[in-house]
Amino acid sequence: MVENLASEQAARMVAMKAATDNGGSLIKELQLVYNKARQASITQELTEIVSGAAAV
């Protein structure tokens, strides 16, 4: 009986570790996507500013 409970808890622990690791990977991927979008937005703004200054 005790072994069954210990085995069940071990399985839960392994599953939660996998979920935690997967969440960490997802956060890293989303951070990259966010940073690329932010960088593209900043580049676009700078391009518009430089183009406007060149037109004057």
mmCIF entry with sequence, helices, sheets and N, C-alpha, C, O atoms, coordinates in Angstrom:
data_MODEL
# 
_entry.id   MODEL 
# 
_entity.id                         1 
_entity.type                       polymer 
_entity.pdbx_number_of_molecules   1 
# 
_entity_poly.entity_id                      1 
_entity_poly.type                           'polypeptide(L)' 
_entity_poly.nstd_linkage                   no 
_entity_poly.nstd_monomer                   no 
_entity_poly.pdbx_seq_one_letter_code       MVENLASEQAARMVAMKAATDNGGSLIKELQLVYNKARQASITQELTEIVSGAAAV 
_entity_poly.pdbx_seq_one_letter_code_can   MVENLASEQAARMVAMKAATDNGGSLIKELQLVYNKARQASITQELTEIVSGAAAV 
_entity_poly.pdbx_strand_id                 A 
# 
loop_
_entity_poly_seq.entity_id 
_entity_poly_seq.num 
_entity_poly_seq.mon_id 
_entity_poly_seq.hetero 
1 1  MET n 
1 2  VAL n 
1 3  GLU n 
1 4  ASN n 
1 5  LEU n 
1 6  ALA n 
1 7  SER n 
1 8  GLU n 
1 9  GLN n 
1 10 ALA n 
1 11 ALA n 
1 12 ARG n 
1 13 MET n 
1 14 VAL n 
1 15 ALA n 
1 16 MET n 
1 17 LYS n 
1 18 ALA n 
1 19 ALA n 
1 20 THR n 
1 21 ASP n 
1 22 ASN n 
1 23 GLY n 
1 24 GLY n 
1 25 SER n 
1 26 LEU n 
1 27 ILE n 
1 28 LYS n 
1 29 GLU n 
1 30 LEU n 
1 31 GLN n 
1 32 LEU n 
1 33 VAL n 
1 34 TYR n 
1 35 ASN n 
1 36 LYS n 
1 37 ALA n 
1 38 ARG n 
1 39 GLN n 
1 40 ALA n 
1 41 SER n 
1 42 ILE n 
1 43 THR n 
1 44 GLN n 
1 45 GLU n 
1 46 LEU n 
1 47 THR n 
1 48 GLU n 
1 49 ILE n 
1 50 VAL n 
1 51 SER n 
1 52 GLY n 
1 53 ALA n 
1 54 ALA n 
1 55 ALA n 
1 56 VAL n 
# 
_struct_asym.id          A 
_struct_asym.entity_id   1 
# 
_struct_conf.conf_type_id            HELX_P 
_struct_conf.id                      HELX_P1 
_struct_conf.pdbx_PDB_helix_id       AA1 
_struct_conf.beg_label_comp_id       VAL 
_struct_conf.beg_label_asym_id       A 
_struct_conf.beg_label_seq_id        2 
_struct_conf.pdbx_beg_PDB_ins_code   ? 
_struct_conf.end_label_comp_id       ALA 
_struct_conf.end_label_asym_id       A 
_struct_conf.end_label_seq_id        55 
_struct_conf.pdbx_end_PDB_ins_code   ? 
_struct_conf.beg_auth_comp_id        VAL 
_struct_conf.beg_auth_asym_id        A 
_struct_conf.beg_auth_seq_id         2 
_struct_conf.end_auth_comp_id        ALA 
_struct_conf.end_auth_asym_id        A 
_struct_conf.end_auth_seq_id         55 
_struct_conf.pdbx_PDB_helix_class    1 
_struct_conf.details                 ? 
_struct_conf.pdbx_PDB_helix_length   54 
# 
_struct_conf_type.id          HELX_P 
_struct_conf_type.criteria    ? 
_struct_conf_type.reference   ? 
# 
loop_
_atom_site.group_PDB 
_atom_site.id 
_atom_site.type_symbol 
_atom_site.label_atom_id 
_atom_site.label_alt_id 
_atom_site.label_comp_id 
_atom_site.label_asym_id 
_atom_site.label_entity_id 
_atom_site.label_seq_id 
_atom_site.pdbx_PDB_ins_code 
_atom_site.Cartn_x 
_atom_site.Cartn_y 
_atom_site.Cartn_z 
_atom_site.occupancy 
_atom_site.B_iso_or_equiv 
_atom_site.pdbx_formal_charge 
_atom_site.auth_seq_id 
_atom_site.auth_comp_id 
_atom_site.auth_asym_id 
_atom_site.auth_atom_id 
_atom_site.pdbx_PDB_model_num 
ATOM 1   N N  . MET A 1 1  ? 0.822  -1.193 0.000   1.00 0.00 ? 1  MET A N  1 
ATOM 2   C CA . MET A 1 1  ? 0.000  0.000  0.000   1.00 0.00 ? 1  MET A CA 1 
ATOM 3   C C  . MET A 1 1  ? 0.870  1.263  0.000   1.00 0.00 ? 1  MET A C  1 
ATOM 4   O O  . MET A 1 1  ? 0.624  2.199  -0.761  1.00 0.00 ? 1  MET A O  1 
ATOM 5   N N  . VAL A 1 2  ? 1.879  1.273  0.856   1.00 0.00 ? 2  VAL A N  1 
ATOM 6   C CA . VAL A 1 2  ? 2.770  2.433  0.930   1.00 0.00 ? 2  VAL A CA 1 
ATOM 7   C C  . VAL A 1 2  ? 3.557  2.578  -0.369  1.00 0.00 ? 2  VAL A C  1 
ATOM 8   O O  . VAL A 1 2  ? 3.792  3.690  -0.843  1.00 0.00 ? 2  VAL A O  1 
ATOM 9   N N  . GLU A 1 3  ? 3.958  1.450  -0.936  1.00 0.00 ? 3  GLU A N  1 
ATOM 10  C CA . GLU A 1 3  ? 4.695  1.499  -2.199  1.00 0.00 ? 3  GLU A CA 1 
ATOM 11  C C  . GLU A 1 3  ? 3.835  2.085  -3.317  1.00 0.00 ? 3  GLU A C  1 
ATOM 12  O O  . GLU A 1 3  ? 4.330  2.832  -4.161  1.00 0.00 ? 3  GLU A O  1 
ATOM 13  N N  . ASN A 1 4  ? 2.552  1.745  -3.319  1.00 0.00 ? 4  ASN A N  1 
ATOM 14  C CA . ASN A 1 4  ? 1.648  2.292  -4.336  1.00 0.00 ? 4  ASN A CA 1 
ATOM 15  C C  . ASN A 1 4  ? 1.553  3.806  -4.218  1.00 0.00 ? 4  ASN A C  1 
ATOM 16  O O  . ASN A 1 4  ? 1.605  4.515  -5.223  1.00 0.00 ? 4  ASN A O  1 
ATOM 17  N N  . LEU A 1 5  ? 1.415  4.300  -2.996  1.00 0.00 ? 5  LEU A N  1 
ATOM 18  C CA . LEU A 1 5  ? 1.332  5.742  -2.780  1.00 0.00 ? 5  LEU A CA 1 
ATOM 19  C C  . LEU A 1 5  ? 2.633  6.430  -3.179  1.00 0.00 ? 5  LEU A C  1 
ATOM 20  O O  . LEU A 1 5  ? 2.619  7.495  -3.797  1.00 0.00 ? 5  LEU A O  1 
ATOM 21  N N  . ALA A 1 6  ? 3.755  5.814  -2.820  1.00 0.00 ? 6  ALA A N  1 
ATOM 22  C CA . ALA A 1 6  ? 5.054  6.390  -3.170  1.00 0.00 ? 6  ALA A CA 1 
ATOM 23  C C  . ALA A 1 6  ? 5.241  6.416  -4.685  1.00 0.00 ? 6  ALA A C  1 
ATOM 24  O O  . ALA A 1 6  ? 5.759  7.386  -5.240  1.00 0.00 ? 6  ALA A O  1 
ATOM 25  N N  . SER A 1 7  ? 4.816  5.348  -5.343  1.00 0.00 ? 7  SER A N  1 
ATOM 26  C CA . SER A 1 7  ? 4.934  5.274  -6.795  1.00 0.00 ? 7  SER A CA 1 
ATOM 27  C C  . SER A 1 7  ? 4.059  6.335  -7.461  1.00 0.00 ? 7  SER A C  1 
ATOM 28  O O  . SER A 1 7  ? 4.472  6.978  -8.426  1.00 0.00 ? 7  SER A O  1 
ATOM 29  N N  . GLU A 1 8  ? 2.850  6.508  -6.936  1.00 0.00 ? 8  GLU A N  1 
ATOM 30  C CA . GLU A 1 8  ? 1.944  7.515  -7.488  1.00 0.00 ? 8  GLU A CA 1 
ATOM 31  C C  . GLU A 1 8  ? 2.515  8.919  -7.318  1.00 0.00 ? 8  GLU A C  1 
ATOM 32  O O  . GLU A 1 8  ? 2.438  9.739  -8.233  1.00 0.00 ? 8  GLU A O  1 
ATOM 33  N N  . GLN A 1 9  ? 3.082  9.192  -6.159  1.00 0.00 ? 9  GLN A N  1 
ATOM 34  C CA . GLN A 1 9  ? 3.673  10.507 -5.911  1.00 0.00 ? 9  GLN A CA 1 
ATOM 35  C C  . GLN A 1 9  ? 4.890  10.742 -6.810  1.00 0.00 ? 9  GLN A C  1 
ATOM 36  O O  . GLN A 1 9  ? 5.104  11.850 -7.301  1.00 0.00 ? 9  GLN A O  1 
ATOM 37  N N  . ALA A 1 10 ? 5.677  9.694  -7.017  1.00 0.00 ? 10 ALA A N  1 
ATOM 38  C CA . ALA A 1 10 ? 6.841  9.813  -7.895  1.00 0.00 ? 10 ALA A CA 1 
ATOM 39  C C  . ALA A 1 10 ? 6.403  10.116 -9.326  1.00 0.00 ? 10 ALA A C  1 
ATOM 40  O O  . ALA A 1 10 ? 7.013  10.942 -10.006 1.00 0.00 ? 10 ALA A O  1 
ATOM 41  N N  . ALA A 1 11 ? 5.347  9.447  -9.777  1.00 0.00 ? 11 ALA A N  1 
ATOM 42  C CA . ALA A 1 11 ? 4.841  9.687  -11.129 1.00 0.00 ? 11 ALA A CA 1 
ATOM 43  C C  . ALA A 1 11 ? 4.327  11.117 -11.261 1.00 0.00 ? 11 ALA A C  1 
ATOM 44  O O  . ALA A 1 11 ? 4.546  11.769 -12.282 1.00 0.00 ? 11 ALA A O  1 
ATOM 45  N N  . ARG A 1 12 ? 3.647  11.602 -10.233 1.00 0.00 ? 12 ARG A N  1 
ATOM 46  C CA . ARG A 1 12 ? 3.160  12.984 -10.256 1.00 0.00 ? 12 ARG A CA 1 
ATOM 47  C C  . ARG A 1 12 ? 4.324  13.970 -10.301 1.00 0.00 ? 12 ARG A C  1 
ATOM 48  O O  . ARG A 1 12 ? 4.284  14.971 -11.016 1.00 0.00 ? 12 ARG A O  1 
ATOM 49  N N  . MET A 1 13 ? 5.350  13.668 -9.530  1.00 0.00 ? 13 MET A N  1 
ATOM 50  C CA . MET A 1 13 ? 6.514  14.552 -9.486  1.00 0.00 ? 13 MET A CA 1 
ATOM 51  C C  . MET A 1 13 ? 7.199  14.614 -10.856 1.00 0.00 ? 13 MET A C  1 
ATOM 52  O O  . MET A 1 13 ? 7.592  15.687 -11.313 1.00 0.00 ? 13 MET A O  1 
ATOM 53  N N  . VAL A 1 14 ? 7.336  13.468 -11.497 1.00 0.00 ? 14 VAL A N  1 
ATOM 54  C CA . VAL A 1 14 ? 7.954  13.424 -12.824 1.00 0.00 ? 14 VAL A CA 1 
ATOM 55  C C  . VAL A 1 14 ? 7.108  14.205 -13.830 1.00 0.00 ? 14 VAL A C  1 
ATOM 56  O O  . VAL A 1 14 ? 7.639  14.946 -14.656 1.00 0.00 ? 14 VAL A O  1 
ATOM 57  N N  . ALA A 1 15 ? 5.786  14.031 -13.752 1.00 0.00 ? 15 ALA A N  1 
ATOM 58  C CA . ALA A 1 15 ? 4.895  14.743 -14.671 1.00 0.00 ? 15 ALA A CA 1 
ATOM 59  C C  . ALA A 1 15 ? 4.978  16.254 -14.454 1.00 0.00 ? 15 ALA A C  1 
ATOM 60  O O  . ALA A 1 15 ? 4.998  17.017 -15.419 1.00 0.00 ? 15 ALA A O  1 
ATOM 61  N N  . MET A 1 16 ? 5.024  16.684 -13.213 1.00 0.00 ? 16 MET A N  1 
ATOM 62  C CA . MET A 1 16 ? 5.105  18.114 -12.927 1.00 0.00 ? 16 MET A CA 1 
ATOM 63  C C  . MET A 1 16 ? 6.448  18.696 -13.364 1.00 0.00 ? 16 MET A C  1 
ATOM 64  O O  . MET A 1 16 ? 6.512  19.834 -13.829 1.00 0.00 ? 16 MET A O  1 
ATOM 65  N N  . LYS A 1 17 ? 7.517  17.918 -13.217 1.00 0.00 ? 17 LYS A N  1 
ATOM 66  C CA . LYS A 1 17 ? 8.832  18.383 -13.675 1.00 0.00 ? 17 LYS A CA 1 
ATOM 67  C C  . LYS A 1 17 ? 8.817  18.585 -15.186 1.00 0.00 ? 17 LYS A C  1 
ATOM 68  O O  . LYS A 1 17 ? 9.337  19.577 -15.697 1.00 0.00 ? 17 LYS A O  1 
ATOM 69  N N  . ALA A 1 18 ? 8.209  17.623 -15.898 1.00 0.00 ? 18 ALA A N  1 
ATOM 70  C CA . ALA A 1 18 ? 8.123  17.742 -17.357 1.00 0.00 ? 18 ALA A CA 1 
ATOM 71  C C  . ALA A 1 18 ? 7.297  18.965 -17.751 1.00 0.00 ? 18 ALA A C  1 
ATOM 72  O O  . ALA A 1 18 ? 7.654  19.685 -18.683 1.00 0.00 ? 18 ALA A O  1 
ATOM 73  N N  . ALA A 1 19 ? 6.195  19.196 -17.042 1.00 0.00 ? 19 ALA A N  1 
ATOM 74  C CA . ALA A 1 19 ? 5.351  20.357 -17.338 1.00 0.00 ? 19 ALA A CA 1 
ATOM 75  C C  . ALA A 1 19 ? 6.101  21.659 -17.063 1.00 0.00 ? 19 ALA A C  1 
ATOM 76  O O  . ALA A 1 19 ? 5.989  22.618 -17.827 1.00 0.00 ? 19 ALA A O  1 
ATOM 77  N N  . THR A 1 20 ? 6.857  21.689 -15.983 1.00 0.00 ? 20 THR A N  1 
ATOM 78  C CA . THR A 1 20 ? 7.636  22.882 -15.636 1.00 0.00 ? 20 THR A CA 1 
ATOM 79  C C  . THR A 1 20 ? 8.702  23.160 -16.692 1.00 0.00 ? 20 THR A C  1 
ATOM 80  O O  . THR A 1 20 ? 8.881  24.299 -17.121 1.00 0.00 ? 20 THR A O  1 
ATOM 81  N N  . ASP A 1 21 ? 9.402  22.115 -17.102 1.00 0.00 ? 21 ASP A N  1 
ATOM 82  C CA . ASP A 1 21 ? 10.434 22.272 -18.135 1.00 0.00 ? 21 ASP A CA 1 
ATOM 83  C C  . ASP A 1 21 ? 9.818  22.751 -19.447 1.00 0.00 ? 21 ASP A C  1 
ATOM 84  O O  . ASP A 1 21 ? 10.374 23.617 -20.121 1.00 0.00 ? 21 ASP A O  1 
ATOM 85  N N  . ASN A 1 22 ? 8.671  22.183 -19.802 1.00 0.00 ? 22 ASN A N  1 
ATOM 86  C CA . ASN A 1 22 ? 7.990  22.581 -21.034 1.00 0.00 ? 22 ASN A CA 1 
ATOM 87  C C  . ASN A 1 22 ? 7.557  24.039 -20.958 1.00 0.00 ? 22 ASN A C  1 
ATOM 88  O O  . ASN A 1 22 ? 7.665  24.775 -21.939 1.00 0.00 ? 22 ASN A O  1 
ATOM 89  N N  . GLY A 1 23 ? 7.073  24.452 -19.809 1.00 0.00 ? 23 GLY A N  1 
ATOM 90  C CA . GLY A 1 23 ? 6.680  25.849 -19.620 1.00 0.00 ? 23 GLY A CA 1 
ATOM 91  C C  . GLY A 1 23 ? 7.864  26.782 -19.773 1.00 0.00 ? 23 GLY A C  1 
ATOM 92  O O  . GLY A 1 23 ? 7.741  27.856 -20.362 1.00 0.00 ? 23 GLY A O  1 
ATOM 93  N N  . GLY A 1 24 ? 9.009  26.378 -19.247 1.00 0.00 ? 24 GLY A N  1 
ATOM 94  C CA . GLY A 1 24 ? 10.217 27.195 -19.380 1.00 0.00 ? 24 GLY A CA 1 
ATOM 95  C C  . GLY A 1 24 ? 10.634 27.352 -20.829 1.00 0.00 ? 24 GLY A C  1 
ATOM 96  O O  . GLY A 1 24 ? 11.029 28.437 -21.257 1.00 0.00 ? 24 GLY A O  1 
ATOM 97  N N  . SER A 1 25 ? 10.545 26.260 -21.584 1.00 0.00 ? 25 SER A N  1 
ATOM 98  C CA . SER A 1 25 ? 10.889 26.321 -23.009 1.00 0.00 ? 25 SER A CA 1 
ATOM 99  C C  . SER A 1 25 ? 9.929  27.235 -23.758 1.00 0.00 ? 25 SER A C  1 
ATOM 100 O O  . SER A 1 25 ? 10.340 28.006 -24.624 1.00 0.00 ? 25 SER A O  1 
ATOM 101 N N  . LEU A 1 26 ? 8.652  27.144 -23.418 1.00 0.00 ? 26 LEU A N  1 
ATOM 102 C CA . LEU A 1 26 ? 7.649  27.981 -24.073 1.00 0.00 ? 26 LEU A CA 1 
ATOM 103 C C  . LEU A 1 26 ? 7.895  29.455 -23.784 1.00 0.00 ? 26 LEU A C  1 
ATOM 104 O O  . LEU A 1 26 ? 7.754  30.297 -24.671 1.00 0.00 ? 26 LEU A O  1 
ATOM 105 N N  . ILE A 1 27 ? 8.258  29.765 -22.556 1.00 0.00 ? 27 ILE A N  1 
ATOM 106 C CA . ILE A 1 27 ? 8.560  31.153 -22.188 1.00 0.00 ? 27 ILE A CA 1 
ATOM 107 C C  . ILE A 1 27 ? 9.736  31.677 -23.006 1.00 0.00 ? 27 ILE A C  1 
ATOM 108 O O  . ILE A 1 27 ? 9.696  32.806 -23.497 1.00 0.00 ? 27 ILE A O  1 
ATOM 109 N N  . LYS A 1 28 ? 10.776 30.871 -23.155 1.00 0.00 ? 28 LYS A N  1 
ATOM 110 C CA . LYS A 1 28 ? 11.941 31.300 -23.938 1.00 0.00 ? 28 LYS A CA 1 
ATOM 111 C C  . LYS A 1 28 ? 11.565 31.571 -25.390 1.00 0.00 ? 28 LYS A C  1 
ATOM 112 O O  . LYS A 1 28 ? 11.998 32.564 -25.975 1.00 0.00 ? 28 LYS A O  1 
ATOM 113 N N  . GLU A 1 29 ? 10.752 30.674 -25.972 1.00 0.00 ? 29 GLU A N  1 
ATOM 114 C CA . GLU A 1 29 ? 10.338 30.858 -27.361 1.00 0.00 ? 29 GLU A CA 1 
ATOM 115 C C  . GLU A 1 29 ? 9.497  32.122 -27.527 1.00 0.00 ? 29 GLU A C  1 
ATOM 116 O O  . GLU A 1 29 ? 9.699  32.891 -28.467 1.00 0.00 ? 29 GLU A O  1 
ATOM 117 N N  . LEU A 1 30 ? 8.557  32.331 -26.613 1.00 0.00 ? 30 LEU A N  1 
ATOM 118 C CA . LEU A 1 30 ? 7.700  33.514 -26.700 1.00 0.00 ? 30 LEU A CA 1 
ATOM 119 C C  . LEU A 1 30 ? 8.494  34.796 -26.484 1.00 0.00 ? 30 LEU A C  1 
ATOM 120 O O  . LEU A 1 30 ? 8.195  35.825 -27.090 1.00 0.00 ? 30 LEU A O  1 
ATOM 121 N N  . GLN A 1 31 ? 9.498  34.739 -25.628 1.00 0.00 ? 31 GLN A N  1 
ATOM 122 C CA . GLN A 1 31 ? 10.346 35.914 -25.398 1.00 0.00 ? 31 GLN A CA 1 
ATOM 123 C C  . GLN A 1 31 ? 11.102 36.281 -26.670 1.00 0.00 ? 31 GLN A C  1 
ATOM 124 O O  . GLN A 1 31 ? 11.248 37.460 -26.992 1.00 0.00 ? 31 GLN A O  1 
ATOM 125 N N  . LEU A 1 32 ? 11.581 35.273 -27.392 1.00 0.00 ? 32 LEU A N  1 
ATOM 126 C CA . LEU A 1 32 ? 12.265 35.523 -28.667 1.00 0.00 ? 32 LEU A CA 1 
ATOM 127 C C  . LEU A 1 32 ? 11.325 36.168 -29.679 1.00 0.00 ? 32 LEU A C  1 
ATOM 128 O O  . LEU A 1 32 ? 11.697 37.128 -30.353 1.00 0.00 ? 32 LEU A O  1 
ATOM 129 N N  . VAL A 1 33 ? 10.113 35.645 -29.785 1.00 0.00 ? 33 VAL A N  1 
ATOM 130 C CA . VAL A 1 33 ? 9.130  36.204 -30.719 1.00 0.00 ? 33 VAL A CA 1 
ATOM 131 C C  . VAL A 1 33 ? 8.827  37.650 -30.350 1.00 0.00 ? 33 VAL A C  1 
ATOM 132 O O  . VAL A 1 33 ? 8.778  38.522 -31.218 1.00 0.00 ? 33 VAL A O  1 
ATOM 133 N N  . TYR A 1 34 ? 8.627  37.898 -29.066 1.00 0.00 ? 34 TYR A N  1 
ATOM 134 C CA . TYR A 1 34 ? 8.338  39.258 -28.595 1.00 0.00 ? 34 TYR A CA 1 
ATOM 135 C C  . TYR A 1 34 ? 9.491  40.204 -28.915 1.00 0.00 ? 34 TYR A C  1 
ATOM 136 O O  . TYR A 1 34 ? 9.275  41.308 -29.415 1.00 0.00 ? 34 TYR A O  1 
ATOM 137 N N  . ASN A 1 35 ? 10.717 39.769 -28.626 1.00 0.00 ? 35 ASN A N  1 
ATOM 138 C CA . ASN A 1 35 ? 11.881 40.627 -28.868 1.00 0.00 ? 35 ASN A CA 1 
ATOM 139 C C  . ASN A 1 35 ? 12.054 40.939 -30.354 1.00 0.00 ? 35 ASN A C  1 
ATOM 140 O O  . ASN A 1 35 ? 12.404 42.062 -30.717 1.00 0.00 ? 35 ASN A O  1 
ATOM 141 N N  . LYS A 1 36 ? 11.810 39.948 -31.213 1.00 0.00 ? 36 LYS A N  1 
ATOM 142 C CA . LYS A 1 36 ? 11.928 40.185 -32.656 1.00 0.00 ? 36 LYS A CA 1 
ATOM 143 C C  . LYS A 1 36 ? 10.876 41.180 -33.128 1.00 0.00 ? 36 LYS A C  1 
ATOM 144 O O  . LYS A 1 36 ? 11.171 42.061 -33.936 1.00 0.00 ? 36 LYS A O  1 
ATOM 145 N N  . ALA A 1 37 ? 9.652  41.045 -32.628 1.00 0.00 ? 37 ALA A N  1 
ATOM 146 C CA . ALA A 1 37 ? 8.589  41.980 -33.015 1.00 0.00 ? 37 ALA A CA 1 
ATOM 147 C C  . ALA A 1 37 ? 8.904  43.383 -32.512 1.00 0.00 ? 37 ALA A C  1 
ATOM 148 O O  . ALA A 1 37 ? 8.693  44.365 -33.225 1.00 0.00 ? 37 ALA A O  1 
ATOM 149 N N  . ARG A 1 38 ? 9.400  43.476 -31.301 1.00 0.00 ? 38 ARG A N  1 
ATOM 150 C CA . ARG A 1 38 ? 9.762  44.776 -30.725 1.00 0.00 ? 38 ARG A CA 1 
ATOM 151 C C  . ARG A 1 38 ? 10.882 45.425 -31.529 1.00 0.00 ? 38 ARG A C  1 
ATOM 152 O O  . ARG A 1 38 ? 10.842 46.620 -31.819 1.00 0.00 ? 38 ARG A O  1 
ATOM 153 N N  . GLN A 1 39 ? 11.883 44.622 -31.884 1.00 0.00 ? 39 GLN A N  1 
ATOM 154 C CA . GLN A 1 39 ? 13.008 45.135 -32.659 1.00 0.00 ? 39 GLN A CA 1 
ATOM 155 C C  . GLN A 1 39 ? 12.540 45.619 -34.037 1.00 0.00 ? 39 GLN A C  1 
ATOM 156 O O  . GLN A 1 39 ? 13.002 46.651 -34.523 1.00 0.00 ? 39 GLN A O  1 
ATOM 157 N N  . ALA A 1 40 ? 11.634 44.881 -34.658 1.00 0.00 ? 40 ALA A N  1 
ATOM 158 C CA . ALA A 1 40 ? 11.113 45.289 -35.964 1.00 0.00 ? 40 ALA A CA 1 
ATOM 159 C C  . ALA A 1 40 ? 10.353 46.605 -35.851 1.00 0.00 ? 40 ALA A C  1 
ATOM 160 O O  . ALA A 1 40 ? 10.455 47.465 -36.726 1.00 0.00 ? 40 ALA A O  1 
ATOM 161 N N  . SER A 1 41 ? 9.596  46.758 -34.776 1.00 0.00 ? 41 SER A N  1 
ATOM 162 C CA . SER A 1 41 ? 8.846  47.997 -34.564 1.00 0.00 ? 41 SER A CA 1 
ATOM 163 C C  . SER A 1 41 ? 9.787  49.182 -34.372 1.00 0.00 ? 41 SER A C  1 
ATOM 164 O O  . SER A 1 41 ? 9.559  50.253 -34.934 1.00 0.00 ? 41 SER A O  1 
ATOM 165 N N  . ILE A 1 42 ? 10.823 48.997 -33.595 1.00 0.00 ? 42 ILE A N  1 
ATOM 166 C CA . ILE A 1 42 ? 11.800 50.067 -33.355 1.00 0.00 ? 42 ILE A CA 1 
ATOM 167 C C  . ILE A 1 42 ? 12.516 50.429 -34.655 1.00 0.00 ? 42 ILE A C  1 
ATOM 168 O O  . ILE A 1 42 ? 12.718 51.607 -34.951 1.00 0.00 ? 42 ILE A O  1 
ATOM 169 N N  . THR A 1 43 ? 12.894 49.423 -35.417 1.00 0.00 ? 43 THR A N  1 
ATOM 170 C CA . THR A 1 43 ? 13.561 49.664 -36.696 1.00 0.00 ? 43 THR A CA 1 
ATOM 171 C C  . THR A 1 43 ? 12.651 50.449 -37.637 1.00 0.00 ? 43 THR A C  1 
ATOM 172 O O  . THR A 1 43 ? 13.101 51.370 -38.319 1.00 0.00 ? 43 THR A O  1 
ATOM 173 N N  . GLN A 1 44 ? 11.379 50.084 -37.671 1.00 0.00 ? 44 GLN A N  1 
ATOM 174 C CA . GLN A 1 44 ? 10.410 50.790 -38.516 1.00 0.00 ? 44 GLN A CA 1 
ATOM 175 C C  . GLN A 1 44 ? 10.304 52.254 -38.099 1.00 0.00 ? 44 GLN A C  1 
ATOM 176 O O  . GLN A 1 44 ? 10.308 53.144 -38.950 1.00 0.00 ? 44 GLN A O  1 
ATOM 177 N N  . GLU A 1 45 ? 10.211 52.504 -36.807 1.00 0.00 ? 45 GLU A N  1 
ATOM 178 C CA . GLU A 1 45 ? 10.119 53.881 -36.319 1.00 0.00 ? 45 GLU A CA 1 
ATOM 179 C C  . GLU A 1 45 ? 11.358 54.687 -36.687 1.00 0.00 ? 45 GLU A C  1 
ATOM 180 O O  . GLU A 1 45 ? 11.252 55.832 -37.127 1.00 0.00 ? 45 GLU A O  1 
ATOM 181 N N  . LEU A 1 46 ? 12.531 54.090 -36.508 1.00 0.00 ? 46 LEU A N  1 
ATOM 182 C CA . LEU A 1 46 ? 13.770 54.791 -36.851 1.00 0.00 ? 46 LEU A CA 1 
ATOM 183 C C  . LEU A 1 46 ? 13.843 55.090 -38.341 1.00 0.00 ? 46 LEU A C  1 
ATOM 184 O O  . LEU A 1 46 ? 14.284 56.167 -38.743 1.00 0.00 ? 46 LEU A O  1 
ATOM 185 N N  . THR A 1 47 ? 13.414 54.140 -39.155 1.00 0.00 ? 47 THR A N  1 
ATOM 186 C CA . THR A 1 47 ? 13.405 54.344 -40.602 1.00 0.00 ? 47 THR A CA 1 
ATOM 187 C C  . THR A 1 47 ? 12.500 55.509 -40.976 1.00 0.00 ? 47 THR A C  1 
ATOM 188 O O  . THR A 1 47 ? 12.854 56.332 -41.820 1.00 0.00 ? 47 THR A O  1 
ATOM 189 N N  . GLU A 1 48 ? 11.329 55.575 -40.344 1.00 0.00 ? 48 GLU A N  1 
ATOM 190 C CA . GLU A 1 48 ? 10.401 56.677 -40.621 1.00 0.00 ? 48 GLU A CA 1 
ATOM 191 C C  . GLU A 1 48 ? 10.984 58.015 -40.180 1.00 0.00 ? 48 GLU A C  1 
ATOM 192 O O  . GLU A 1 48 ? 10.834 59.017 -40.880 1.00 0.00 ? 48 GLU A O  1 
ATOM 193 N N  . ILE A 1 49 ? 11.643 58.041 -39.032 1.00 0.00 ? 49 ILE A N  1 
ATOM 194 C CA . ILE A 1 49 ? 12.252 59.281 -38.534 1.00 0.00 ? 49 ILE A CA 1 
ATOM 195 C C  . ILE A 1 49 ? 13.356 59.751 -39.472 1.00 0.00 ? 49 ILE A C  1 
ATOM 196 O O  . ILE A 1 49 ? 13.424 60.929 -39.821 1.00 0.00 ? 49 ILE A O  1 
ATOM 197 N N  . VAL A 1 50 ? 14.214 58.827 -39.876 1.00 0.00 ? 50 VAL A N  1 
ATOM 198 C CA . VAL A 1 50 ? 15.322 59.181 -40.767 1.00 0.00 ? 50 VAL A CA 1 
ATOM 199 C C  . VAL A 1 50 ? 14.788 59.632 -42.121 1.00 0.00 ? 50 VAL A C  1 
ATOM 200 O O  . VAL A 1 50 ? 15.300 60.591 -42.698 1.00 0.00 ? 50 VAL A O  1 
ATOM 201 N N  . SER A 1 51 ? 13.767 58.954 -42.634 1.00 0.00 ? 51 SER A N  1 
ATOM 202 C CA . SER A 1 51 ? 13.181 59.345 -43.920 1.00 0.00 ? 51 SER A CA 1 
ATOM 203 C C  . SER A 1 51 ? 12.557 60.730 -43.832 1.00 0.00 ? 51 SER A C  1 
ATOM 204 O O  . SER A 1 51 ? 12.680 61.534 -44.756 1.00 0.00 ? 51 SER A O  1 
ATOM 205 N N  . GLY A 1 52 ? 11.887 61.004 -42.718 1.00 0.00 ? 52 GLY A N  1 
ATOM 206 C CA . GLY A 1 52 ? 11.285 62.322 -42.527 1.00 0.00 ? 52 GLY A CA 1 
ATOM 207 C C  . GLY A 1 52 ? 12.334 63.409 -42.434 1.00 0.00 ? 52 GLY A C  1 
ATOM 208 O O  . GLY A 1 52 ? 12.150 64.497 -42.979 1.00 0.00 ? 52 GLY A O  1 
ATOM 209 N N  . ALA A 1 53 ? 13.423 63.130 -41.756 1.00 0.00 ? 53 ALA A N  1 
ATOM 210 C CA . ALA A 1 53 ? 14.499 64.115 -41.619 1.00 0.00 ? 53 ALA A CA 1 
ATOM 211 C C  . ALA A 1 53 ? 15.178 64.358 -42.964 1.00 0.00 ? 53 ALA A C  1 
ATOM 212 O O  . ALA A 1 53 ? 15.578 65.483 -43.263 1.00 0.00 ? 53 ALA A O  1 
ATOM 213 N N  . ALA A 1 54 ? 15.309 63.314 -43.769 1.00 0.00 ? 54 ALA A N  1 
ATOM 214 C CA . ALA A 1 54 ? 15.948 63.460 -45.073 1.00 0.00 ? 54 ALA A CA 1 
ATOM 215 C C  . ALA A 1 54 ? 15.069 64.267 -46.023 1.00 0.00 ? 54 ALA A C  1 
ATOM 216 O O  . ALA A 1 54 ? 15.578 64.960 -46.904 1.00 0.00 ? 54 ALA A O  1 
ATOM 217 N N  . ALA A 1 55 ? 13.761 64.180 -45.849 1.00 0.00 ? 55 ALA A N  1 
ATOM 218 C CA . ALA A 1 55 ? 12.837 64.905 -46.722 1.00 0.00 ? 55 ALA A CA 1 
ATOM 219 C C  . ALA A 1 55 ? 12.855 66.398 -46.431 1.00 0.00 ? 55 ALA A C  1 
ATOM 220 O O  . ALA A 1 55 ? 12.530 67.209 -47.298 1.00 0.00 ? 55 ALA A O  1 
ATOM 221 N N  . VAL A 1 56 ? 13.234 66.758 -45.216 1.00 0.00 ? 56 VAL A N  1 
ATOM 222 C CA . VAL A 1 56 ? 13.260 68.175 -44.823 1.00 0.00 ? 56 VAL A CA 1 
ATOM 223 C C  . VAL A 1 56 ? 14.555 68.738 -45.254 1.00 0.00 ? 56 VAL A C  1 
ATOM 224 O O  . VAL A 1 56 ? 14.818 69.921 -45.036 1.00 0.00 ? 56 VAL A O  1 
# 
